[in-house]
Amino acid sequence: MEIILSPSILSADFSCLADDVQRLEKCGIKQIHLDIMDGHFVDNITFGVGVIKSLRPHTKTVFDAHLMVTNPDSLTAGLADAGVDSVTVHKEACIHLYHTLEMIQKKGMHSGVVLNPATGFKSLRYVAEDGLLEKVLVMSVEPGFGGQAYLPASTEKIKELAEWRAENGYKFDIQVDGGINLNNLQTVIQAGANDVVIGSSMFKNRQLEKNVHDFYHILEV
């Protein structure tokens, strides 16, 4: 299975956001991670649909939106209009998860579910069996802020999720987000993740080209 490296623009320089994304694309990055926070579900506030829409003409990369918001349904139409390709929503924020995932797919986007460190995955059975679960994002830090350290318990959670997927014949991707760096990239991949979100480590010292090269080198080892 192809491993996807997905830089989170939460760690980018917002004064030259389009340039940063274009630099990443030229280095071979195919997917950009969009962390949308509303100041309610998490304390921080990042950006909204308008920023995403303005960025879309500058890159052909896949736009993967991670909604850390209390009302994800209110953003679905706007995200689709802005050119977002996939959307993950927090299980903890969705009162009617089945309906929310249906809405995302009806707008032509791929749908997925995010799990906080203390949230289990087996309750996702019904959305998985009905084809609504195309991705599970395992948070390896508490959501809301970049630069946090990877929580070691996440490794076992990824392994158990991969085993549950195999046992039931599900096809969803396993994404991991939080504290990923050159030292633990192989750990999460070996555990079963095939989509890895990288924030501050990818944008470290503004040396994007070097950092992308270093991460891809780890994949080749």
N, C-alpha and C positions, 0 to 999 in steps of 0.2 A: 504494500500500500504506500502510495506517495506521501511523504511527509511535507506538510505545509507550514512554512514559517510566516506568521502573521504579525507584523509590527503594529503596536498600538500607538496611534498618533497622540494619545494622551501625554506621551513623553517627547513629542516633537516640539520644534520652535514654531509657535503659532504665528509669529511675524513673517515666516516664510514657509507656510504649511504646504502649499502647492509644490514648491521647489523640493522640499524634503521627500514628499511622496514620489515625485518624478525621479529623484536620485535613487530611491529604493527600487523603483520599477526597473531602472536601467541596470541594477545589480541582480535582477532576476526574481525579485519579490513579486508574487502573483496575487497576494491578498493583503488588504489593509483592515485592521481592526479598529472599530469606531466605538469608543466607550462613551455612552450617553448617560449622564447623571443629572438628576433633577433637584437635588438638595432636600429631598423628602425620603425616598427609599434609602439613600445614602446622604451623608452630610455635604459632600462636594457637589459643585455644579460645573459642568464642562461646556458642551455645545449642543446645538440642536439641528433640526432639519436644514435650516438655512445655510449653515456652514458646509454641511455635506453636499447640498445641491450646488454650491459655488465651487466645490472641489472636484465634482464629478467630471467636468469637461477637460480637466488637466491630466487624467490618468485612465488607463483601461483596466487597472487592477480590480479584483473582486472587492466589493465593499461589504464587510461583515459587521453588522451593528449589534452591540451588546447593550441591552436596555436595562440600566439600573434606575428604574423609575417605578412609581406607584401605580401609574395608569398606562401600561404599554399599548392598550387598544387605541388610545387617542393619537398615537404616532404612526400607526400602520400605513395609512393612506399617504401621509407626507413622506415617509421613508421610501415607499415605492416610487413616488413621483420624483424623489431626489436621486434615484438610480441605485438604491441599495439592493444588493443581491441576496443577502441572507440576514435573518434576524434571530437573535436568541433572547429569551425573556426569562426572568427569574421565577422559578416555581413559587418562591415565597411571596411574590407580588401578585400572582394571578389567582383571582377567585374562581374563574372559569377557564382553566388552562386549555381544555380541549377546544373551546370556542376561540380563544386567542390564537392558537396555532392554526386553526382553520382559516381565520381572517388573514394571517400572514401568507399562507399558501394561495388563497384566493386572489391576493394582490400580486401573485407571480414571483414571490420570494421564497427561499428555503427557510424552514422553521426549525428552531431548536430550543432547548431548555437549559438554563443555568442553575447550578446547584451550589449553594454556599457550603463552606467547610462542614457544618454540622447537619446538612440536609442529605437524606438518603435518596436512592434512585429507584427503588423497586415500585414506588407508586406511579412511575412513568409507564408501567406495563400497557395500559389501555391506549395511550396516545402512540406508543411504539407499535402496537399490533395493528392500528388503523392507519399507519403510514404518515403520521403527523410529526414523528420524532426523527428528524434528519441529522441532528447534532445534539450532543450533550456536552456542555461546557462545565468542567470541574474547576471551581474556584480553589486555587491553592494558596490564597490569602483571603482575608475578609475584604469584601468589595468596598470601593469608595476612594482609594488613594493608591497612587503608583509608588514604586520604590520599596515595597514591603518584602520581607524575607519569606521564602518558600516554606510552607508548613509541611514537615516530613510525613505526616499522616496521609497526605494527599496521594502519595505513591501507592499505598495499599488500596485506597479508594479507586484509583484508576484501574488497578489490576482487577479488582472485584467487578467493576463496571464492564471491563472488557470480557471477563468470564461470563457475566450475565448476558451480554450481547451475543456471545458465541453459543451459549446453551439454548437460547431462544431463537436463533437465526435472524436477529435484528441486523439492520444495515447502517445504523447511524454512525457518524464520525464521533470521535472522542477528542474534544478540544480541552486544553488546560491553560489556565491564565493566572499568573501571579508569581513573581519572584524567580522567573526562569532566567538562567544565565548560562555561560559556557560550561560551568561545572556540573549543572544538573540537567542539561538538555537531554543527554542520553538516558538518564534515569527515567524521565517521564515517557520517553519514546519506548523504552524497553518494557515499561509498565503497561503500555497499550495505547498511548495517545498518538494520534496521527496529524493533529492540528495544534500548533504551539504558538501561543500569543507571547510576544516579547516586547517589553516596554523600555524601561530605562537602560537596560543592557544593550539594546539595539541602537539607542540614540546617544550612548555615552561619548562625551567629549566632542559631539557633533561629527564624529568620524564614521559616518554611515557606511561608506564603501568598505572600509576595513572591518567594521563590525559584522556586516552581512557576510563578508568573505570568511571571517572566523567562525561564524555559526554554520555556514555551509560546509566548512572544512570538518567540523565535528561530525556532521552527518556522513561524511565520506570515510571516517576512520573505522 
